[in-house]
Amino acid sequence: MANYPELAGRVAVITGAAQGIGAATARAFAQQGTHVALLDIDGAGAKKVADAIAGDKARAVAIHVDVTDETSVERAVAAVAAEFGGLDVLINCAGGYGRLATVEDMPIEEWDRTIALNLRSVFLVSRAAIPHLKRSKAGRIINVSSITGRQVTVASSPAYGSAKAGVIQLTRFLAQQLGPDGITSNAIAPITTLTPRVAALRTEADIERIASLVPLRRLAEPEDHAQAMLFLASDAAAYINGVTLDVNGGRIMM
Ligand SMILES: NC(=O)c1ccc[n+]([C@@H]2O[C@H](COP(=O)([O-])OP(=O)(O)OC[C@H]3O[C@@H](n4cnc5c(N)ncnc54)[C@H](O)[C@@H]3O)[C@@H](O)[C@H]2O)c1
């Protein structure tokens, strides 16, 4: 794993950190000595991960949040600031969708729920974090979009893909508006990733078929995304602002 000594002692908030990419990212930052706050609607799951990664180098706390709810988000971000005395890195990772769908068969409740989880959440958590990030010497916002927000390639959910495209544009607005405060805002766009959840949903044949379409001939591991986010949070990425980094093995090339 790459080593970024400057990340030691900084404070990172990771939403959706009870499992999958968020949990791997919390682990990767803690290994750099970054103090981590794991925010998730699954408070018990987040606590389990936090307890496992807390160590001599870094503190780790779990905080319950519903990223779609304004009051819950305000409370959770205030709790992080009170616990650590500030905030340097925000990773908006909570997201997802329930099922493959078409526009024609999508009830409005599903549309609204999916947009709220994937786009409203990024707005709410970023807005709550901005005053704290402005006080950081190296403020960073990193949003987790998706290959489905970049291009329509595989069966997915139109609400999810539209929200993830919205995340990319919101990232650019954040980059433009917070740049003068020394805060960078970037996104990553992961391909299908072998999280325990995805591995359980897909057959071996599915995984082989998807992997055969990727020039690197494998799906992503959660750690591939964690590495990209460590880089974007590091001083090495200080002048990178408003980009979306495709972490997709070359599956699509923008
Ligand atoms: N896994 C993939 O193949 C893949 C591909 C592209 C993009 N992504 C994106 O990466 C991110 C992480 O994906 P993953 O597969 O690791 O997800 P996951 O489903 O494994 O984990 C998502 C986490 O978010 C939490 N969460 C759900 N609703 C929440 C809410 N309202 N408030 C707070 N927390 C909530 C869940 O409890 C869970 O811990 C998501 O934004 C997803 O859209 C994933």
The ligand as an SDF file (V2000), in Angstrom:
LIG
                    3D

 44 48  0  0  0  0  0  0  0  0999 V2000
  -19.9300   -2.1460   -5.3010 N   0  0  0  0  0  0  0  0  0  0  0  0
  -19.9870   -1.7310   -6.5590 C   0  0  0  0  0  0  0  0  0  0  0  0
  -19.9490   -2.5310   -7.4840 O   0  0  0  0  0  0  0  0  0  0  0  0
  -20.0520   -0.2360   -6.8670 C   0  0  0  0  0  0  0  0  0  0  0  0
  -19.8200    0.1820   -8.1870 C   0  0  0  0  0  0  0  0  0  0  0  0
  -19.8890    1.5610   -8.4800 C   0  0  0  0  0  0  0  0  0  0  0  0
  -20.1630    2.4730   -7.4650 C   0  0  0  0  0  0  0  0  0  0  0  0
  -20.3940    2.0180   -6.1870 N   0  0  0  0  0  0  0  0  0  0  0  0
  -20.7020    3.0140   -5.1600 C   0  0  0  0  0  0  0  0  0  0  0  0
  -19.7650    2.8800   -4.1100 O   0  0  0  0  0  0  0  0  0  0  0  0
  -20.4030    3.2070   -2.8810 C   0  0  0  0  0  0  0  0  0  0  0  0
  -20.2280    2.0450   -1.9060 C   0  0  0  0  0  0  0  0  0  0  0  0
  -20.7260    0.8720   -2.5350 O   0  0  0  0  0  0  0  0  0  0  0  0
  -20.6820   -0.5470   -1.8080 P   0  0  0  0  0  0  0  0  0  0  0  0
  -20.9840   -1.5730   -2.8490 O   0  0  0  0  0  0  0  0  0  0  0  0
  -19.4530   -0.6560   -1.0040 O   0  0  0  0  0  0  0  0  0  0  0  0
  -21.9720   -0.3900   -0.8850 O   0  0  0  0  0  0  0  0  0  0  0  0
  -22.6110   -1.3520    0.2340 P   0  0  0  0  0  0  0  0  0  0  0  0
  -24.0320   -1.5460   -0.1320 O   0  0  0  0  0  0  0  0  0  0  0  0
  -21.7410   -2.5470    0.4680 O   0  0  0  0  0  0  0  0  0  0  0  0
  -22.5150   -0.3930    1.5110 O   0  0  0  0  0  0  0  0  0  0  0  0
  -23.2690    0.7840    1.5590 C   0  0  0  0  0  0  0  0  0  0  0  0
  -23.2640    1.2750    2.9940 C   0  0  0  0  0  0  0  0  0  0  0  0
  -24.0850    2.4720    3.0320 O   0  0  0  0  0  0  0  0  0  0  0  0
  -24.9220    2.3720    4.1800 C   0  0  0  0  0  0  0  0  0  0  0  0
  -26.1450    3.1560    3.9820 N   0  0  0  0  0  0  0  0  0  0  0  0
  -27.2180    2.8300    3.2170 C   0  0  0  0  0  0  0  0  0  0  0  0
  -28.1770    3.7770    3.3410 N   0  0  0  0  0  0  0  0  0  0  0  0
  -27.6920    4.7090    4.1960 C   0  0  0  0  0  0  0  0  0  0  0  0
  -28.2180    5.9130    4.7350 C   0  0  0  0  0  0  0  0  0  0  0  0
  -29.4550    6.3610    4.4060 N   0  0  0  0  0  0  0  0  0  0  0  0
  -27.4680    6.6240    5.6010 N   0  0  0  0  0  0  0  0  0  0  0  0
  -26.2330    6.1830    5.9570 C   0  0  0  0  0  0  0  0  0  0  0  0
  -25.6730    5.0470    5.4840 N   0  0  0  0  0  0  0  0  0  0  0  0
  -26.3990    4.3240    4.6150 C   0  0  0  0  0  0  0  0  0  0  0  0
  -25.2110    0.8850    4.3370 C   0  0  0  0  0  0  0  0  0  0  0  0
  -25.6330    0.5700    5.6670 O   0  0  0  0  0  0  0  0  0  0  0  0
  -23.8680    0.2690    3.9760 C   0  0  0  0  0  0  0  0  0  0  0  0
  -23.0250    0.1430    5.0950 O   0  0  0  0  0  0  0  0  0  0  0  0
  -21.8600    3.5140   -3.2040 C   0  0  0  0  0  0  0  0  0  0  0  0
  -22.0190    4.9120   -3.3420 O   0  0  0  0  0  0  0  0  0  0  0  0
  -22.0630    2.8060   -4.5180 C   0  0  0  0  0  0  0  0  0  0  0  0
  -23.1040    3.4140   -5.2700 O   0  0  0  0  0  0  0  0  0  0  0  0
  -20.3420    0.6890   -5.8690 C   0  0  0  0  0  0  0  0  0  0  0  0
  1  2  1  0
  2  3  2  0
  2  4  1  0
  4  5  1  0
  4 44  2  0
  5  6  2  0
  6  7  1  0
  7  8  2  0
  8  9  1  0
  8 44  1  0
  9 10  1  0
  9 42  1  0
 10 11  1  0
 11 12  1  0
 11 40  1  0
 12 13  1  0
 13 14  1  0
 14 15  2  0
 14 16  1  0
 14 17  1  0
 17 18  1  0
 18 19  2  0
 18 20  1  0
 18 21  1  0
 21 22  1  0
 22 23  1  0
 23 24  1  0
 23 38  1  0
 24 25  1  0
 25 26  1  0
 25 36  1  0
 26 27  1  0
 26 35  1  0
 27 28  2  0
 28 29  1  0
 29 30  1  0
 29 35  2  0
 30 31  1  0
 30 32  2  0
 32 33  1  0
 33 34  2  0
 34 35  1  0
 36 37  1  0
 36 38  1  0
 38 39  1  0
 40 41  1  0
 40 42  1  0
 42 43  1  0
M  CHG  2   8   1  16  -1
M  END
$$$$
